[in-house]
Amino acid sequence: MRPSIEVLSDKELWDIHCATLDTLENVGVDVLDEQARDALLGGGAIAGSSGRVRMPAQLVKSALDKSAPVALIYGREGLPPLRIGGNRVHYGHCGYPHMTLDWQTGELRLARLSDLEETARLTDVLDDTDFIMPPVTPDDVPVEYVDRYQWMTTLLNTRKPIVNQCYGADGFRDLVAMASEVAGGLDNLCREPFVSPLVCITSPLRLRRDACEVIMGSAELSLPLFVEAGPMAGATAPSTLAGCLTMANAEVLAALVLAKVVNEAAPFIYASWARIMDMKYGNVAVGSPEFGVLRVAWAQLGRMYGLPCGGGGLLTDSNLPDAQAGYEKLGTALLPALAGLNMICGTASYGAELVLSLEGYIIDDEIIGWVKRVLAGFAVDEERLALDLIAAQGPGGQFVREEHTLRFFRQEMWIPTLSDRAGTTSWIERGELDTRARSRELVKKKLGQYQPLSLPEDMAERLQAIIDRSLAEAQEKVKR
């Protein structure tokens, strides 16, 4: 039996749904893009003042009815696609830290593109990390083109599915050009998309122009669209968790409506970073129990709507891989997994998503393995009850040398890669290395196992040419 958890009753879920419909119909959202407003109004939305758009309940229901319960994001070079939906749970990163805790020197410094390259390569070789959301905002590339460099670096260095931001219509255009180059054409990309454009809604209740552009562009091509909302209880949302959840739900469903009026078949992943503001420090808190509880509620809503769902998890407010990070990351990884949140985003991220740590990435991958073992549960049948074996051994017997033990221990027992279970004497003999020190050794070992992708030798130059062409066009516009 698979273990599971819920925090809301059916009535409470319905109450939040009804409050969401009331918000969308009677308050509405600001839609800061004329083309998006026209599409919504043409689909049945109601115009308000100053760009406000109200969405009747029937329009929202229609968008939900047109949504598929599963979205596919493909891997490359033989990796199977991620099937996002049902009770499947997948783990990956979240973006976009601008600092990195250098795994070789221990220095906390600004992140560089090389850090993202190493992260992508680690992603490729770690078994329990399923997708990458580039967890770096590199400081050594033009700030207006960070999204393009994130796409290029991940496209060149990992076979696993990629979820990432696009800076408006131009950023989306460049993503499609780069991914099509790698795929061997736009038709190939659209048939088996290995990229998922990400849109983050601005709370409260605002669809920015760039967000609308990416939503509409992704919908037109039927690329799997990952839309998240991150209202902060007590700051950009009511301080109550129910009010914060209602606002996040309204924001993401507004984006769903926009995607569906553009293309009824558009794949959509329903995601949330709804969180709290720490009233003591005035900071966002993502390692809090409330963050984990909100992810459970979001998974319940996603299941009620029949939508593939995702959001933050495996997150911490600690700035480095320490004890605080350990308990916060396990808590925010386990709770949403038990609820069936399909995409849990947070590996390698520390300091409330401001710091990348590759040594922490190794620790996080270990946590993911731990959680996946919990999710697997265990079977109870005649062979596993082992009554004949128990009777044969009886009191004072042993089971170490038994064929039954050899046959089942790998199936039943999780074997860690990083954790130290050898005992104190062995630990002393091996240099008394703590978890961080052991993880640094594993970073080096795992990076050495990476095998480059089977891409044309000039692929990096071809992708860079797309970025350079876009940069030249932007410079020409400025001159005019």
C-alpha positions, 0 to 999 in steps of 0.5 A: 500500500502506498502511504498518503497524506491529506490536510483538507477535507472534501468540503474544505477543498470545495470551499477553496474552489468556490472562493477561487471562482468568486475571486476570478468572476467578481474581482478578476485579474489584471492582464497587462497584454492587449493580445491576451486580453483580446483572446480572453474577451473573445473566449467569454471573459468580461472586461473591467477597467484599466486592463482588469479581466473578470472570468465567469465560473463557466469559463474556468470550468470549461478550461478545466474540462479541456485539460488533460490529467497527464503532461509529457516532458521527454528526455533525450538520447534514450531517456523515457519521458516524464509522465506528469500526473496521477500519483507519480512523484518526480524531483528536480531543481528550482530557480534561480539562485544568484549565489553559489557555495563553491564546493571546492573552496567553501567560498560564498560567491556570485554564481557563474555559468560554469556552475550551471554547467556542473549542475546540469552534468550532475543532474545527468548522472544522479539517479534520483533527480528527474528533471532540471530547472536551472538553479543558477542566475549566472553573473557572467552573462548579459542580465537581459539574456540569462534565460537564453544562457540557461537554456543553452547550457542545459540543452548542451549538458543534460539529457533530462527534461528541462523546465525554465523561464523565458523573458517574454516573446523574444525569449520564447522565440529564442528558446524555440529556435535553440530547442528546434536546432537540438531536436532537428526541427520544430516538428520534432520538438513539438512531437516530443518536447523535452523543454517546458517553458515556465511562467511565474505569476505576479501576486496579487492577481496580475498577468504581466505582459511577458508572462502572457506572451510565454503562455500564449506562445507555449499554448500555440505550439502545445509545449508543456507549460509549467505555471506557478504562483507564489503569493506570500501570506501576510505580504502579497496575500492574506495571512491565512493559509486558506486565503493565500491558497485561494489567491494562488489558485485564482492566479494559476487558473487564470493562466490556464484559462488564457492557455485554453482560449488559445489552444484547447489541447495545450498541456498545462502543469499546475504549480505553486510556491504559495508560502508565508512571510516570516513575521520576525524577520520580514523574509520569505520562509520556504523551510517552514511547516506551512510551506509543506502543508500548502504543498499538500493542499495544492496536490489535493486541489490538483487531484480534484481538478485532474491537473498535473501538478507541481511546486516547491519542495525539498527547500530550506531557509538555511544558507548551507547544508547543515542540520537545519537544512537537513530537517527542513529539506526532508520535511518539505520533500516528504510532505508533498510526496506523500500527497502526490505532488507530481513535480517537486522542485528544490534540489541544490537550493539553499538560503530560501532559493538564493544559494546554489550548493553542489555538495548540497545537491548530493545530499538532496539526491540522498534525501530524494532516494530516502523519500522514494523508498517511503513512497514505495511502501512494502508488499505483504504476501505469502512469500514475504511473510516468510512463515516457512523460513521463520519456522525453519529457523525458530528461536535462536536461528539466523537469516543472514545466509538464507537464499530468501535474504539474498533474494529480497534484501535489495528489493526491500531495503534502500541502500544509501550512497552518501549516508554513513552506516559503517559505525563509529570505529570505521568512521574514525579510521576513514578520517572522521568525514562529516556529511558535507565532506563526503558529499564533496568527494562524491561531487568530484566522483560523479562529475567524472562519470559524466558522458557528453551528449551525442550532439554535432560538434558545432551545436554550441556555436549554433546555439550561441549564434541564436543568442548573438543574433537576438542580442544584435537585433535588440541593439539595433532597436535601441539605435533606432 
